[in-house]
Amino acid sequence: MLQVAGVLKTFQGVTALDHVTLSVRPGEVHALVGGNGAGKSTLVKALSGVHQPDAGELRLLGEPVSFAGPADARRAGIATIHQETNLVPTMSVARNLLLGREPRGRLGLIDAAAVHARAEEVLAAYGLRVDVRRPLGSLGEGARQLVALARAASADARLVIMDEPTSALEHAELETLFGAVTRLREQGRSVVYVTHRLEELYGICDRVTVLREGRVVHTGPLAGLDRLRLVSLMLGRPFHPVEPAPDPGPACDGAASADLPVLEAKGLTRHHMLDGVSLAMRAGEVVGLGGLLGAGRSETARAIAGALPVDAGQVTVAGARSSWPARKWSIRSAVRAGVGLVPENRKTEGIVPTLSVRDNIALAALPRLSRAGIVSDAQIDGVVATFMKRLGIKAVSPRQPAGELSGGNQQKVLLARWLAMQPKVLLLDEPTRGVDMATKVEMQALLDELAVDGLAILLISSDVGELVENCDSVVVLRDGAITEQLNGPEVTEDRLLAALAKD
């Protein structure tokens, strides 16, 4: 059905797809998996006409094809269902389903009765029974996802690309979706299924292609490919069988286990994101958060930092002296309590590129550096100079715009911002992603130094080796829930890989 031959795609000199080659057979559900930055989204956009490859070839039913845009891909028979449905919420379900293909009367006007009848027929075939006259936006996210699938299928698409289609589905909706995918397979159509959920992958897919750093590292049938091997391919780590881990008990390794937690989160819950996550952090301890893409690691950090509203739970800082229902916990509460978050996407959620290095570092510490609302420039300059030297931030001067710095130095500026606040707890979400090796080594040495100084650190990383090298304990998440905790000597690559792959 589809052949991708040596496709190359670069952005500003950075290679996103490195001569990717794969094939999808008629009537096949082909999984596409990989971690953050693996190239999945870029490949999906190349197949759907959003991006044009710099080199290589796409073939559909053996014929070379090229798409100037998504409309060309749709006309060729490729339909893409994105994770965030790109339909029109203010229009009716029926109009969304048949948009651009509405039945018309003799005068060329849309036949509303025919539109409604056809929409009901199509949706019933995919197990969805709703009032097709209702605005699409009045339906739940799961129902909207199923409408998007029915729209793609009813357009006679030969190849349907589904990008994380189940992220917002309830169990019953999930079964309906799987039934719809099976129906497509039985009709001889092909499905490219992008997912981070291993149980779905093994439940519905025939073959799998694994991407890592823009390259294909494996393509083959799922039958006979166990979860541990698949996870090791995704993460690029060797795997070895391990004995079942003994029950570690509730305490973490090290003398710090006898101390009261600096921060304790209990039962953090957010619909479709977090399911009762609880963890404790002690002074001088580095706790790792492990899990595959979509496991809920960033959501956990954001909830602890007050940046993600939750439905239930409790956050306690410095023992029982400060405790909040998580519903009332906010960024302001977290900052005042001494909790800082260095987010995964430093460019959109961290650095203010137009502000100077000096102003970026001073942002969080301004309340501490002010007296009666008046800020001392000399005091700010002193703090900024101290942390630029301590972290080795390379800039022309503190007045240089932060957006002009390298990625590694921008990351150091973010760290300096929170360290200047003298936090009790520091949450680091992928702190070494996208930085050079020298900066990565510097950052890891800094983590050791900060822990020795008594700072409690939560480290999120997709790099198994980074978690093993830096963490006293590692909490493993899947689908927003904790599945395992490794403590002290249990924190090895083999045990962590086994925990990530556990059914």
N, C-alpha and C positions, 0 to 999 in steps of 0.2 A: 504493500500500500504506500509506504513512505520510505525513502532512502535519504539519509543525511550523509554526505560524503565530504570529509575534510573541511568542515565549516570553521572559518576563522572570523572572530569579531574582536576588535580592539576599541577602547575608549581612551582618548588622550594618552596613547602609548601604553596603556594597561591592557593586557590580554584577558578578555572575559571568556572567550571560547577558543581553545587551542586545537584546531584541526579535529573537530568532533565528528565521529562517524558512528551511525547506528541505523538500524532498520526496524520497521514496524510492519507486521504481517496483517493481511486481511483477517478480521474476526478475532484480533488479539487485543488483550488489555496489557499494555506495556508500561511498567512502572519507571518513573524517573526520580532518582533519589540522590541526596548529597547534603552536606552541611551548608552553613551560611557561606556565601561567596563561591559556591561550587560551580555556578554557571547555569543553574536550572532556569531561572527567570529569563536570562538572556536567550537561552535556547528556545524557550516557549515563545518569546517575542520574535525571534527569527522565523519560527514556523508559522506564526500568525500574522506576519507582515509588518510588525511594528518596527523591527530592525532589519536592515539589509546586510547580509554577510559580506565581509571584506574579501573573502576567498572561499572556495568550495562550491558545492552544488546541492540543490534540493531536487528530488525526483518524486513525483506523485504518480502511482501506477506506471512507473517506468519512464515517464516523460519529464524532462527538465522543466522546472517552474521557477519563476522569480516573482516576487510580490512587491509592488510599489507602496502598498499600504494594506491595512486589515481588510478593506473591501475586496481587494484582489484575492486574498486568501479565502475569504468566505465564498466568492464566486467559484473558486477552484474546488470547494468542498471541504475546507478546513474550518471548523468552528471551535472557538476558544471560550471556555467558561472560567473566568478569573475568580480568585478567592473573594474579592470584593465585587459582587455582581454589578455589572455596568448597564443596568436597565433603568427605566424611567419611573421613579417611585410614585409620581403624581398621576400617571396614566393607569388605566385599568389593567388587570391581569391579562385580559384577552388581547388588548391592543399591544401590550409588551410581547406577548407570545407570537403575534403575527405581524409585528411592526415591519413595514416595508413590503409585506406579502399579503395584505388584507384583501379578502374577496370584494369585488366591486360590481355594482349594477351596470345597467345599459348606458347610463350617462357618465360612467366613470367614477361615481361617488361610492364611498365605502358602504358596504352592506352590513350594517351593525348586527342584524339578526344572524347573518351567515358567519360573521366574525365570532359571535358568542357561541354559536353551535359548534363551530370548528374547534374553538379553544377548549370547550368542555370535552370534546371527543379526544383531543390530544392529551389533555391532562389526566383524563380517566385512564388512558393507556399506561400512564406512568404512576398510577396509584395516588394521584393528588386530586381531591375533590373539594373545590372552593368555589365561592361565588365569583365568576370571572369578571363581573362588572365592578368589583371592589377595586380601589386603588392598590397597586402592587405594594406601596409603602405601608399599607395597613396589615400586611402579612408578616409573620416572623421571618427571621433570617433564613431558617431552614427551608421554609416554603418558597422563599424567593430564589434560593439556590436550585430547587427542583424545577421552578418555572424556567430558569436559565437553561437547565439541562434539556427540558422538554422543547424549548425554543430551538436549541441547537440540533436536536434530533429531528424535529419536524421540518427543518430546513433542508433535509436530505444530505446532511454532511456525511462525507465518507470517513473523515477522521475527526474525532472529537478530543480536544485537549482539555483536561480538567485539572486546574491548579488549586491544590488544597481544598477540594470540594466539601469536605466534611467538618471543617473547623468550627462551624456554628450549628451543627445538626444534633438533634436529640436522637435517642436510640431508635425510635420508630421511624424517624426520617432517614436515618442511616440505612435501615433495612430497605426502605423504599428506593433509596439511591442505588444500592447494590443491585436491586431488582432491575432498575432502569439500565444499569451498565451491562448486566447479563443480557437484557433484551437487545442492546446495541450489538453485543458480540454475536448473538444468534442471528442477527440480520446481516452479518458479514462486515459490519463496520468496525473500524479500529478505534481504540481509545489510548491516548497517552495520559497516564494517571500520575500526577505529581503529588507526593504525600510524604509526611515525616512519621506517620503512624505505621509501625511495623505490622501490627495485627491486621490492619486494613490491607496492606500490601500483600500479605500472605493469604488473605481471605478472598481477594478478587482478581489479582494480577497473574498473568501467565509467565512473563519474562520481566527482567529488570535491567536497567542501565544505571550504573553508578558514576556520578561525576565528582571530581575533586580538583579544585583549583583550575577549572575550565577544561579539564581533560577527562576522557572516558577511561576509567580504570577497570571496569568490568561490564560485560554484557552477557547475559545468558538466562537460562530458565531458572525459575524460583525453586522448582522441585530439586531437592538435594542441596540447596544453599541454606545452611542454618543461619540463625540470627546473629550468632557471634561472629561468623565469617563476614556477614553483610555489614555489621557495624564496624568491624576492623577495616573493611574496604572503604567505608565512608570516611573514617577518621584517619586512615593512613597509618595505623599502628599494627604491629604483628600481634597475633593472638596465640594463646596457649591454654589448654584445658586447665582448670583450677578446681581444687577440692572445695566443697561447700564451706562457706565461711562460718565460723562459730558465732554464737549470739554475742554481739559486742557489749550488750548491756547499755544502759542509758548514758554512762559517763564517757567523756572524750579522753584521749590520751594526754598525759602531761600533768604537771602540777596545777595548771590553771583549772583543771576539772573540779578542784575542791572549792573554787571561788564562786561567788554569786555571778550569774550572767550580767554582762554589761547591757545586753539587749536580749529580750526574749519575745518571740512572736508565736502566738498560739492560734491555731485554727483559722488561718487566713483563707477566706473563701470568696471567690468571684465567679459568677456563672460563666461556664465555658472556658475559664482561665485557670483558676486555683481551686483546689479541693482540700480544704483543711490542712494547709501547710503549717507546720510548727518547727521552729528551730531556735537554738540558743547560741549566743556568742559571748565568749569570755575575754577578758583583757589579755592581750598578747597572743591570741589564738587566730589562726587563719582557717576559716571554714570554706570549703569549696562547694559550689553548686554544679553538679554534673547532670547531663541529660542530652538527648538528641534535640535537633531543631524542633521548636514548638512544644518542648516539654514543660515550659512554664518558668524557666530560670529568670529571664528578664522581668517577667510579671511579678515574681516573688520579690526581687530587689526593689522594683518600683513601688510595690505595696508597702514594704518596710520603710521606704523613703517618703511615703505619703503622696507619691505621684500617681498611684493607681487606686481609685476608690474601690473598697471591697464591701461585700455584703455582710460579712461576719468576721469575728476574730478579735484578738487583743494584742496590743503592743506594750511592752514594759521596758523602760530604760533605766539602767542603774538600780537594779533590784526593785523593790516594791515602792520606791519613793515617787516614781512617775509612771502611771499606768493609764492607758487610754483604750476605750473601745475602738477597734480599728475603723469603724464607720466614721468616727470623729477625728481620726488621725489624718494630718495633712502635711504638706511640704513645710509649712511654717512651723508646725509642731515638731517635725523631725529635725529641722535645722536648729531650732531652739534647744532641743534635747541633745544635740551633738551628733546627729546622723547625717553623713554626706554621701551622695551618689555620683559616681563618674559613669555616665550612661554609655551604652554600646555605640551609639551614633554621635560621636563628638561634634560633627559638623553641623547637625541640625538641632541637637538637644543640649549641647555643652558649650562650645566656644561661641562667642559673639565676634565674628570675624572682623567687623569694622572697628571694634574697640581695640585699644592697645593691649599689649601683654600686661602692663601694669593694671589697667582697669579690669581685665578679665580675672586676674589673680585676686584683686581686692573685693570683687563683687560680694562674695558670701560673708566676708569679714567686716564689712562696713559698719554694721551695728556695734560690733565689739570695739572698733577703732574710733567710734564717735563719742563725744561728750556733749550732752544737751543738744543733739542733732547736728553738731559741728564736727567735721572730719578734719584731722590734721594731715596735711599733705606730707609732712616730714615723717610722720608715723607710718603712713602708707608706703612711702618710698623705702623706709627701713625694712618693713615686712616683705615687700616685693623683692628687694635686693637679697634678703636672707634666703628666700625660697628659690630664686633664680640660681643662686650659687649652689644651694644644697642639692637641687635636682639637675643641675647642669643644663639649664635651658639656654639654648643657643639662639640669640636674637641680636640684631644690630644695636638695639637699646630697649629699655622697658617701654618706650613710646612707640615702638614698631607695631603696626596692626597685627593682631594674632593670626588673621587669615593668611598672612604671608609666610608663616612658619611651616616647616615640614610637619608631616603627620605625627611623628614621634614627639616633636617639641610641643605641638598643640596638646598632645596627651599629657605631657608634663605640666603644661600650664593649668589644665583642669585639675590635676593632682595638687598642684600648688595652691589653687583656689580653696580646696577643702582643707588642706593641711594648715593654711593660714587661719582657718576657723577654729583650730585646735579641737578636732572632733573626738568623740569617744569611739565611734563606729564609722568605718569607711566601706562602702559598697562599690566594688569594682566590676563593671560589666564588660568583659572582653577587653581588658586594658592594654593588651599587647597586639591586638589585631591591627594589621596594616602598618606596623612600625618595623624598622630595619632590625637586623639581628643584634647590633650593638646596643640599640635603645632597649630592646627586649631584655638583654642581660642586665642592663642598668636598672630597669623597672623591677626585675625579679630580686635584685640585690636590695633595692629600696623597700620592697615588701618585707624582707627579713629584718631590715633595720627598724621599720615602723612597728613590727610585731614585738621586737625586743624592747622598744620604747613603751609598750603596753597598749597599743592601738588594737582594737578588735577589727578584723578584716573579713569581709565576705567576698570571695573571688569566684566570678563566673568565667568559665573558659570552655571553648570547644576543643581545646588541645589537652588530650588526656595526660600527656607528659608534663604540661604546665601545672595541672592539678596535683599530680603525684609529687612533683618537686617542691611545691610551695605550701601544701595544705596539711594541717594537723588532722583534719577529718573532712570527709566529702559526703554531702547529702545528694542522693540521686533522685531525680524527678522524672516522671512520665505522665503526660496528659494532666499536668497541673497537680499531681499528687506525689508524695514521697513514697518511693518503693524500697529504698534501702539506705543505710548509713554505714560508711566505712570509717573506722577510727584507728589512729596510730599506725601500727605495723600492717594493718589490713589495707592501707592505701597504697596499692600497687597497680601497675598498668593492667595486669591480667585480671585482678579482681574487679577493677573499675570497668573494664570492657565487658566482663561477664554480667555485671550489674546493669549496664546499659542495654545489653542484649536480652536480659531476662524476660520471659513471657509473663 
